[in-house]
Amino acid sequence: MSPKQPATGRNSSARHSRGGNRFKGRVFRAKPLAQTQTIKAPSGDKLRIIVLGGCEEVGRNCTLLEYKNDIILIDMGLQFPEEDMPGVDYIIPNMSYLKGREKDIRGVIITHGHYDHIGAIPHTVPFIGNPPIYALPVSAAIIKRRQEDFHTRKLEVKVTKVDDILKLGAFTVSFVHINHNIPDSVGIVVETPVGTICHTGDWKFDFHPSGEERADFQKIAEIGKKGVLCLMGDSTNANREGHQVSEKVIGEELEYIIEKAKGRVIIGTFASLLSRVKQIIEASEKLGKKVAIDGYSMKTNVEIAKEIGFIKCSQSTLIKPEQMDGYPDEKVVLICTGAQGEKQAALNRIANNEHRSVRVRKTDTVIFSSSVIPGNESSVQRLMDTLYRKGCKVINYTMMDVHAGGHGKKEDIKLMLALFKPKYYVPIEGNHFLLRENADVAYSMGWQEEQVFVVDNGQIMEFWKDNGALTKEKVPTEYVFVDGLGVGDVSQVVLRDRKVLAEDGMVVVIVQIEKKTGKLVGVPDIISRGFIFMKEHRELIDQTRQEVRKVLEDHDPKSEADPKYAREQIRDKIGAFLFKKIERRPMILPVIIEV
């Protein structure tokens, strides 16, 4: 069914202004619900769709479809922590809605092998009944290889082909080939009792992709012709005008740079951007150069790509980083991780002379073949400055076409909508402002506001024959933090304490009191960490000791000591005293020793 035409006099600039306010998607703040449908749902059987992650942030992508006692999940990704989440490794989707429903889960369907779509699997799938995971070969291989680093239950990974049809309870699932920047990327087509639901995954349209076929436009059009009740579409580049750049353009530009470089070429990119790695290896081999691979995840993914035949090259082309000095500089290309400025990644270690075998030379050409993930701007700039100080040549995607994004821009989204022709459109995968930008594209194509659901994480959508509604009902989607081996044991309270320690430090107050009377024994001991330098603030330390004495003054010698009450008094009164003196509020840790 094609969309209705826009109402006459619709103000496009007003529509744009509604989507202009950036929304960070944090669980720490109250979130307004998106505008709800006015259509009343029937009391009969309905399909429920819930986005558990990915509609308030970039990452943590996970979508749930539920019909009666049948549940399937599409993707299960992680989100990297933000600056105010000290110590957190990453964030995973909240699975609490599925507690007690494990037996109803028919499977987890994977769109592609990037960590923001598969990274949560080791932490979540074993604890929701270990349902089967359906993934195409590259995605399945990455999931299996990553699982080796964890000690949870063995996963049931079922390798599928793009032409497979899966019968999962009330759902019939099939795949449609699309382009991204990793092989085996697919859109998901789910036939349900109420209509067809399509999920794009991450996608772009590339007429000259690297190492794979163009998107299956014919199949997409056929699906659209049969009728699509709801399309869920990627929003990552929905705020960018035009069409996405082809990988062919990037490949030609990289080959030109590699050919003309007078010294070594060092290329930093994403470990999972296998199409880019393939282009670099093939261009280097064509030019008679040796290629070194560095970075644990980069080497792992290249091994997988070689095993499945996606990357094909002579074994003599690949060398180890420690062998680079054995060849002329102009004959060496190094592909490594770290283009986002990650401290422990290979490129950062090379720039800071911390790499075991590679040092930057003035004759080197360093290429950042990736876009900058929001939040990483300062670390990337710091890394580039370090490389510039070394005197080498630095190239990034703003200077030359050395990177193409993997996500459709506005004109690409228009084509996707025109092919699928859904009755309802749900922008997914992006911060709230990106969802609004995506919605604006649909409005410009003739979809009405009541046909476009801009949702928050956890907000339930209901669909029935020929219609749907966005409800006000929500399921839990609060952040689940992974910190080391701990999953979910770091709460917002713990994060708040970490931020206090980082910002204002802590003061430890150690006192001895008589057990029978509560009387203070000896002199209170004060220890400061990250608050003040004690040798330079002796007067303040002495005043703090006097304040502790006042707090612990024994007004009733006949009563026994109450350590809990004493700790609370020290924490409150000393905290207030130090804030009054220095206008900073450190964490106060009272230690009560009864004697």
RAFENRA-V382356 format. One line per field, one symbol per residue. burial: 1 if it has 9 or more other C-alpha atoms within 8 Angstrom, else 0. A space follows every 50 residues. Layout:
burial->???
This chain:
burial->00100100000000110010000010000000000110001000011111 11111111111111111001111111111010001001111111100000 01001111111111111111111111011111111111111111001000 00001011110100000101111111111111111111111101111111 11111100110001110001101100111111111111100011111111 10111001001011111111111111111111111000111111101110 11011101011000001111100100001111111111111100111111 10101001010011111111000001101111110111011111111000 11111111111111001011111111111111111111111111011100 11111111111111000111100000101111100010011000101111 10011111111111101111000101010110000010001001101110 110100100110000110111011111110000011111111000
